[in-house]
Amino acid sequence: MRVLARLFVLCLALFSVPSFAAMVADLYQVREPVASQTPEERDAALGRAFETLVQRLTGDAKAARSQALAAVRQDPQQVVSQYGYEGQDLVVDFDPVSTERSLRQAGLPLWGANRPAILAWWLNSSSEGSNLVGDAQPSAEPLQRAAQHRGLPLRLPLADLSEQLVGTAENISAGQPDALQEASERYDADALLAVDAREEDGQWQAQWRLWLGDSREQGTAKGSDANSLADAVMLAVGERLAPRFAAAPGSSSGSLTLEVQGADLARYAELNRLLEPFGARLRLVEGDRLTYQVSASAEQLRAQLSLAHLQEVPAPQAAAPEEAAEPVEGVPQEQAPRVVPRGDTLYFRW
C-alpha cells in the first residue's frame, strides 16, 4: 500500500510525455490471402496466420515449427478469438493471453507491443527512373502492409522536394547515415532504415541498412515483385531487432534491479509498458525514483529503455565511512564498512 500511495504523490496531473517508441496496432490480428472460403483453404490460412503471429512475437521465422508448439500448430483455433473474411483475406484475431501462455510454455522469447519506431528511406529504381517512397504515395502501400504483417511500426518521409534531394542512391547506400540524419529529425523515430531497391528483368532486389542507437545491421533481400520484396526486408529487419528486446521465460539472463530517476505518474505508465516483456515488479517508490526487479539481460534492458530516451547514469558513489572515534594506542581499529552499489543494479534517469 505504501508503494501505491507514493505513486499518486509522483504527479497528480497526467501531463503527457514524449513517447518515442511506438505501440504496434493490431499486433494479434493477422491477415492472410485466400483463394476461396472452403474449409481446407481456411485451415491452411489459419496455419499461416499462426506462423506469422509467432514470428511477430518472437522475431524468429522458424519458431512456429518448434516441437513444443506442435499441438497449437495443428489446431490454431485453440488460440483464436475470432476470424472472418474481408475481400480476399482471412482476418484472424488471436487471443493475447492464450497465445502468450502457449509461447511461454514452449520456452520462446516474447517481444512486447512497444517497439522502436522505424523511419524508412526507401528508394525504388527501375528502367523508368528512381523514386523516393513518400508516406502518401501509392508505392508506400506495399511497405506499410509488409510492416504491419511483420509487426513493425514504420514511418515514411513526406518525400517533398528537399527530401528528394537528400534521398539519393548515393546517400541511401552510404555506409553511414550522416546525410539522412538531419532530415530524419523531424520524424522523431528510434531507428533509421535505408533501402536501395532495384528492379531488373521483372525481379526486385534490395540492399538495406538499419541504425538503432550506436548499432548497425545490414543485409540483402529479393522478391518477385514490390510486395514480396517489402515483406522480405521487413522480415529480415524484425529478425535482427527482436533479440535485443525479446525476453525468454526462465532465461539465463537472471534478475536485475533497475532504478529510474525523474519519474512522474505519466512516465510511470510509460515505463510499465516498456518493462512489461521483462516481468517487471515495482519494489520501491522514493520521491521521483522508481525501483524495479526485472528478468532480462543488461543489454536487453538498455535497448528497451533507449526507446524512451532514458539515459544511463553511473552507480551512486560508495558511502564514506562515518567519522571514527579518536584512536586508542595499542587497540586495533575496525574500519567502518563501505556501502558498495550492487553489480546487478542499473541506474537510469529522464
Secondary structure, DSSP 8 states (H G I E B T S, - for coil): -HHHHHHHHH-SS-------SEE-TTTTEEEEE-S---HHHHHHHHHHHHHHHHHHHHS-TTGGG-GGGHHHHH-GGGGEEEEEEETTEEEEEE-HHHHHHHHHHTT--B--SEE--EEEEEEEEETTEEEE--TTSTTHHHHHHHHHHTT--EE-----HHHHHHS-HHHHTSSS-HHHHHHHGGG--SEEEEEEEEEETTEEEEEEEEEETTEEEEEEEEESSHHHHHHHHHHHHHHHHHHHH-B-TT-TT-EEEEEEES--HHHHHHHHHHHGGGT-EEEEEETTEEEEEEES-HHHHHHHHHTTT-EE------B---------TTS-------B---TTEEEEE-
